[in-house]
Amino acid sequence: MKRPEILSPAGDFEKLRSAVYFGADAVYLAGHAFGMRAASGNFSDNELWEAVEYCHSRGVKVYVTVNIMPRDGEYASLEKYLRFLQDIGADAAIVSDLGVAALLRSVAPGLELHVSTQASVVSAAACRAWYELGARRVVLARELSLAAVAEIRRNIPEDLELECFVHGSMCIAYSGRCLLSQYYVGRDANRGACAQPCRWIYSGGGALVGEIAEEKRPDEKLPLVEDGGETFVMSSKDMCMIEHIPELCRAGIDSFKLEGRVRSAYYTAVVTNAYRLALDSYISDPDGYSYDPSLGRELDSVSHREYGTGFFFSDPRRDANTVTEPGYIREKAYIATAVSGCEAGGTAVFCQRNKLVRGQRVELLTPGKVGEGFEADSLCDEAGTDIESAPHPGMLFRLRCPMEVHPGDIIRGA
């Protein structure tokens, strides 16, 4: 069986290191221009060069998003940027605009063309058309069912890869093409500056349970339900396909894409690690594979909205995939990252992210394992003096751990 790729988000260098350490086969990221996630930290030109070097030295690929819809006046600088990405050895550019794709093939033929989900590819015919234009991978639209993905796979060239989002935020707009943000605050979602007004809480001034319908479709009613005066009919559930690894593999998906460039390094670590564990377990023994519920508990430990399976098993025309409660389900506290390791029973040095108190119940997260719990009963400052807490962000502290610790491992709240 072909082993699918785990493709992780890298909104900045900290998240990139986290993705690589916890098992990503590839990362996707953006420079300071031409990408669809302006809210993430992103990478300067020098950081892009360093990121490619860092990843390639560890056997990890780098795909750069160049997926906005540029205007005519931007093509001169875009040409320089594409040449630059080729020169630094980026593995692919993720593109949604036909003009950008043509420019890429002309000025940077050594850079693979990956077609963004923003291009809304939903058919084998569209895949084949992109293939003829030089694409080597298509990121399918998130509105497709898993059965439709499998059908596309059967009807496209064998060497054309398919990539699908399998975890993270969904969008109420079709393939992310939305005008709400531009309308409300003048920030164009189609140029990477979405303010996510679909996540905002809207109020009608009081409790309301009712329905609305478009005037020419009086029988197609949309329910309006307010809870305490608030409604959230546009906020989508987060996708979570951790329980369906066999189905994803059998559909012929080449790359499992994890959403989350604007989320935390802890989120990147946990989600990457969970899908790495699940995929490796399945690939090693497909016939004997069974889902491990502890992986679901891992994914529950990160900040997320209600989970669902996107549209892989439901029709977007009948199920809007929207939440029933507003806001995020909060993650466990990200306490610290190990900067030096130790043998089991030894003392490791950590860099603090959130306050740790002596005797607190914590968990250690290391690649290839779910979190292991213990009590932080031996806590010292960097010099080895006993302390009752580590209260200052960025401070180094020493902690005795009952299990082996490696640099990059994470301590979180239990």
C-alpha positions, 0 to 999 in steps of 0.5 A: 500500500502506498503510504500517504503523506502527513502534511502539517501547517507551519505558520511560523518557525516555531510551528514548523519545528514542532511539525517536523519534530512530531512527524510531518512528512511535509509542511506548508507555509507562506512568505509575507506576500501572495499567501491566503493566511495573512494572520499567521506569522509567515516567513521572510525571504531569509526565513523561507531559505532557512525553513527549506534548509531545515526541513530538507536536512530532516527529510521533510518537504516544503510547499509554499502557498501562492494562492491569492488571486493577484491583480495585474500590477502584482505580476512583476513582483510575483515573477521574482518571488516564484524564481526565488522559491525555485532558487531556494529549493522549495518543493512546490508552490500551491496555486489557485489562479490560472495566471499564476500557474502559467507564470510558474510553469514559464519562469520556475519550471523546477518548482512543482505546481500544486493546485490549491483547494481555492481552485474548487476542483471537484471532478476528474475532468478538472484534475486532468485539465490541471494535469495537462497544464503541468500540475503534479498535485491537486488539493481537492475542494472540501465539499467532496464526499469520500466516495467522490474522492475515490471516483476521481482517483480512479479516473485521473493519471496515476502520477497525479497526486490528490491531497485532502484536508482531513483535520481542522477548520472548515469554512461556511463559504464554498472552498473558502470564497467569502465576501463577509470579511470585506463587507464588514471590515474591509479585509479581503478573505480572498487575499489572505486577510479574513477576519472570520466574521462567520465565527462572530456571535450575532444577536437579535436582541432577545431569545428567538426560535424561528425560520427564514426562507428566501422569497423564491424558495419558501419551502426551503427554510433555514432554522434560526436558533438563539441561545441566550440571545446569540446565534451562530448559524454560519460557524462551521464545525472543525473537521476530524477524520482520525477515526477514518484513516482506513477509509482515507487510505482506501480512497487513494488520497496521497496527502493528509492535510492538517489545517491550522497555520494560525493556531499554536505550536502545541496544536501543531504538535498534538495533531501531527503526532496523532495522525502520524500514530494513526497512519503508521499503525494502519500501514503497518497492519491494515487487516489488524488495525483498529482505532485507538480512542486515546488519539481522539483524547489527544485531539480533544486536548487542543483548542477546537470547535465541535468536531465533525467529519466535514462533508466526507460522509454528508451532503453540504446541500443537506447538512451545513456542518455548523456548530451547535455551541459558539466559540472554542473548546479550550485546550490543555495548558501548554506549559513548557518545551524541553530544551535538554533531555534526560534518561527516565528518572533524570532531570530535564531542562524546560523553557516555560510557556505557562505557569507550573506549580510544584506538585501539579499533575502534568503530561509529557508529550513526545513523538510516537506516543500519547501524553504520559502523566506524572506529578511535577514534584521536583522543581528547580530553577536553572541553577538547581535551587528548589522553587515552588513554581515557574511563573515567568514566561521564557524562564528555564527550569529543571524538572525530574521526570519518570520517563525519558525526555528529549529536546522538543518534548512538551509538558502540558496540563493533565 
